[in-house]
Amino acid sequence: YAPGVSNPEPEGLTLTSLLEVLNLVIDRRIVGLDVVEVCPPFDNGLAAIHAAKLLFEEIAYVSRSLRASFNPEQD
């Protein structure tokens, strides 16, 4: 749940659940990732933190995936 959006969805995905789902479907073929909305006037800081965490984790995941594809013997 991210309160800092114009249309919050109560009982939506948690950040952990979202990251788990994305890590199942994202691989080295990914060409983009977009955070659609963070609305500071409605945010208590949580949405901004979640958006930054989401981007950081997914960039790191894609980076690890790319490195593994170039160096298959390393994890």
Z-matrix of the N, CA and C atoms (Angstrom, degrees):
N
C 1 1.456
C 2 1.514 1 109.13
N 3 1.303 2 116.17 1 126.94
C 4 1.461 3 121.38 2 178.62
C 5 1.529 4 108.64 3 -123.21
N 6 1.321 5 117.64 4 107.67
C 7 1.458 6 119.66 5 -176.40
C 8 1.527 7 114.09 6 -69.93
N 9 1.314 8 118.08 7 -20.19
C 10 1.459 9 120.93 8 -174.06
C 11 1.508 10 114.40 9 -86.34
N 12 1.322 11 116.52 10 47.78
C 13 1.460 12 122.00 11 175.38
C 14 1.523 13 107.96 12 -133.41
N 15 1.312 14 117.08 13 163.44
C 16 1.462 15 119.09 14 -177.24
C 17 1.524 16 112.78 15 -74.80
N 18 1.340 17 117.36 16 -20.69
C 19 1.463 18 120.72 17 179.78
C 20 1.530 19 109.72 18 -135.69
N 21 1.341 20 117.77 19 75.54
C 22 1.467 21 119.28 20 -178.13
C 23 1.525 22 111.98 21 -66.13
N 24 1.304 23 115.68 22 145.02
C 25 1.462 24 122.15 23 178.77
C 26 1.524 25 108.84 24 -111.15
N 27 1.320 26 117.62 25 101.85
C 28 1.464 27 119.04 26 177.24
C 29 1.524 28 110.68 27 -59.14
N 30 1.298 29 115.52 28 144.33
C 31 1.460 30 122.91 29 -179.98
C 32 1.530 31 112.34 30 60.83
N 33 1.327 32 116.29 31 29.69
C 34 1.460 33 120.44 32 175.09
C 35 1.515 34 110.40 33 -76.59
N 36 1.313 35 116.15 34 -171.40
C 37 1.461 36 120.71 35 179.41
C 38 1.520 37 111.00 36 -64.14
N 39 1.312 38 115.32 37 143.17
C 40 1.458 39 119.44 38 171.01
C 41 1.522 40 107.96 39 -79.41
N 42 1.306 41 116.71 40 163.41
C 43 1.461 42 120.14 41 177.63
C 44 1.524 43 110.27 42 -60.15
N 45 1.310 44 117.23 43 -41.72
C 46 1.466 45 121.06 44 179.62
C 47 1.523 46 111.10 45 -61.59
N 48 1.319 47 116.96 46 -44.80
C 49 1.470 48 120.53 47 179.01
C 50 1.520 49 111.11 48 -63.95
N 51 1.317 50 116.72 49 -42.25
C 52 1.460 51 120.63 50 179.14
C 53 1.523 52 110.96 51 -62.02
N 54 1.323 53 117.16 52 -44.17
C 55 1.465 54 120.42 53 178.83
C 56 1.527 55 111.13 54 -63.29
N 57 1.326 56 117.13 55 -39.67
C 58 1.468 57 120.04 56 178.38
C 59 1.523 58 111.16 57 -62.17
N 60 1.320 59 116.88 58 -44.50
C 61 1.467 60 120.71 59 179.32
C 62 1.527 61 110.45 60 -64.30
N 63 1.317 62 116.54 61 -47.18
C 64 1.465 63 119.46 62 -179.30
C 65 1.523 64 111.69 63 -61.74
N 66 1.320 65 117.18 64 -39.08
C 67 1.466 66 119.68 65 179.78
C 68 1.526 67 112.13 66 -67.79
N 69 1.311 68 117.39 67 -20.87
C 70 1.463 69 120.30 68 175.31
C 71 1.527 70 111.85 69 -77.65
N 72 1.319 71 117.15 70 -30.97
C 73 1.464 72 119.70 71 -173.57
C 74 1.524 73 114.23 72 -105.87
N 75 1.313 74 117.84 73 -17.68
C 76 1.468 75 120.24 74 -178.55
C 77 1.522 76 109.40 75 -88.52
N 78 1.307 77 115.45 76 134.70
C 79 1.457 78 120.71 77 173.61
C 80 1.523 79 108.53 78 -139.66
N 81 1.313 80 116.51 79 -167.05
C 82 1.460 81 119.90 80 -173.82
C 83 1.524 82 113.49 81 -67.22
N 84 1.324 83 117.06 82 -10.42
C 85 1.462 84 119.64 83 178.62
C 86 1.525 85 112.49 84 -81.63
N 87 1.316 86 117.53 85 -2.97
C 88 1.465 87 120.85 86 -178.38
C 89 1.528 88 109.68 87 -60.59
N 90 1.297 89 116.28 88 135.81
C 91 1.459 90 120.13 89 179.41
C 92 1.525 91 112.17 90 -118.43
N 93 1.319 92 117.53 91 -6.69
C 94 1.455 93 118.78 92 179.09
C 95 1.513 94 111.97 93 -171.58
N 96 1.300 95 114.59 94 157.90
C 97 1.459 96 122.55 95 175.87
C 98 1.516 97 106.31 96 -148.84
N 99 1.310 98 116.17 97 135.45
C 100 1.451 99 120.21 98 -173.24
C 101 1.520 100 110.60 99 -131.04
N 102 1.309 101 116.53 100 130.08
C 103 1.461 102 121.19 101 167.65
C 104 1.520 103 104.78 102 -94.79
N 105 1.303 104 116.30 103 116.40
C 106 1.458 105 120.63 104 -170.24
C 107 1.520 106 112.97 105 -75.97
N 108 1.318 107 117.45 106 -41.56
C 109 1.458 108 116.74 107 -174.23
C 110 1.518 109 112.44 108 -152.78
N 111 1.302 110 115.03 109 132.30
C 112 1.459 111 124.04 110 163.26
C 113 1.520 112 104.33 111 -134.70
N 114 1.303 113 116.33 112 120.83
C 115 1.466 114 121.47 113 -174.40
C 116 1.534 115 109.48 114 -110.91
N 117 1.332 116 117.84 115 95.42
C 118 1.463 117 120.88 116 -175.06
C 119 1.533 118 115.77 117 -51.66
N 120 1.337 119 120.45 118 -38.00
C 121 1.469 120 117.42 119 179.54
C 122 1.537 121 113.79 120 -61.64
N 123 1.326 122 117.51 121 -25.73
C 124 1.463 123 121.01 122 179.62
C 125 1.526 124 112.54 123 -98.41
N 126 1.316 125 117.11 124 -4.72
C 127 1.466 126 121.24 125 -170.98
C 128 1.520 127 112.00 126 -94.08
N 129 1.311 128 115.15 127 141.10
C 130 1.462 129 120.91 128 171.79
C 131 1.529 130 110.09 129 -98.98
N 132 1.313 131 116.41 130 12.17
C 133 1.459 132 122.83 131 -178.57
C 134 1.513 133 112.77 132 105.15
N 135 1.317 134 116.75 133 -20.81
C 136 1.461 135 121.07 134 -175.63
C 137 1.529 136 112.67 135 -67.08
N 138 1.320 137 117.73 136 -45.29
C 139 1.469 138 120.20 137 -178.71
C 140 1.525 139 110.97 138 -64.12
N 141 1.308 140 117.09 139 -40.99
C 142 1.465 141 120.30 140 179.51
C 143 1.526 142 110.97 141 -64.47
N 144 1.317 143 116.73 142 -41.90
C 145 1.467 144 120.81 143 178.53
C 146 1.527 145 110.23 144 -65.45
N 147 1.322 146 116.80 145 -43.56
C 148 1.465 147 120.07 146 179.13
C 149 1.524 148 111.37 147 -64.23
N 150 1.317 149 117.36 148 -40.36
C 151 1.465 150 120.48 149 179.08
C 152 1.529 151 110.60 150 -63.03
N 153 1.320 152 116.46 151 -44.56
C 154 1.466 153 120.11 152 179.14
C 155 1.527 154 110.86 153 -64.62
N 156 1.314 155 117.10 154 -42.92
C 157 1.465 156 121.58 155 179.10
C 158 1.530 157 110.61 156 -62.91
N 159 1.318 158 116.39 157 -43.80
C 160 1.459 159 121.25 158 179.10
C 161 1.526 160 110.86 159 -59.05
N 162 1.314 161 116.78 160 -49.98
C 163 1.466 162 120.19 161 -179.92
C 164 1.525 163 111.45 162 -62.64
N 165 1.321 164 117.05 163 -44.91
C 166 1.461 165 120.97 164 179.73
C 167 1.527 166 111.28 165 -59.62
N 168 1.317 167 116.78 166 -49.39
C 169 1.466 168 120.64 167 -177.17
C 170 1.526 169 111.82 168 -64.43
N 171 1.311 170 117.58 169 -40.77
C 172 1.463 171 119.62 170 -178.35
C 173 1.525 172 111.92 171 -73.03
N 174 1.317 173 117.83 172 -35.89
C 175 1.470 174 119.95 173 174.45
C 176 1.528 175 109.69 174 -63.75
N 177 1.319 176 116.82 175 -42.41
C 178 1.470 177 120.65 176 177.95
C 179 1.524 178 110.74 177 -63.81
N 180 1.322 179 117.31 178 -41.37
C 181 1.463 180 121.18 179 -179.77
C 182 1.530 181 110.93 180 -63.08
N 183 1.323 182 116.84 181 -46.33
C 184 1.467 183 120.57 182 179.21
C 185 1.525 184 110.03 183 -64.58
N 186 1.318 185 117.03 184 -39.68
C 187 1.462 186 120.78 185 178.40
C 188 1.528 187 111.09 186 -61.10
N 189 1.337 188 116.65 187 -45.54
C 190 1.473 189 119.88 188 177.73
C 191 1.525 190 110.74 189 -62.90
N 192 1.311 191 116.41 190 -39.79
C 193 1.459 192 120.75 191 179.67
C 194 1.529 193 110.93 192 -63.22
N 195 1.323 194 116.17 193 -42.43
C 196 1.463 195 120.04 194 178.79
C 197 1.525 196 111.23 195 -65.39
N 198 1.328 197 116.44 196 -43.82
C 199 1.464 198 119.36 197 178.80
C 200 1.517 199 111.10 198 -61.79
N 201 1.319 200 116.83 199 -40.95
C 202 1.464 201 120.72 200 -179.99
C 203 1.526 202 110.87 201 -65.17
N 204 1.323 203 117.38 202 -34.32
C 205 1.463 204 119.37 203 -179.59
C 206 1.529 205 111.54 204 -71.63
N 207 1.335 206 117.28 205 -26.60
C 208 1.461 207 120.37 206 177.80
C 209 1.522 208 112.07 207 -88.95
N 210 1.329 209 117.22 208 -22.58
C 211 1.464 210 123.04 209 179.33
C 212 1.521 211 109.10 210 -129.56
N 213 1.322 212 118.62 211 74.24
C 214 1.465 213 120.55 212 -173.24
C 215 1.525 214 114.35 213 -61.97
N 216 1.325 215 119.15 214 -22.41
C 217 1.461 216 119.86 215 -179.23
C 218 1.525 217 112.29 216 -80.15
N 219 1.333 218 118.16 217 -13.04
C 220 1.461 219 121.68 218 178.80
C 221 1.517 220 109.51 219 -104.35
N 222 1.338 221 116.85 220 150.98
C 223 1.475 222 121.20 221 175.13
C 224 1.489 223 110.30 222 -90.40
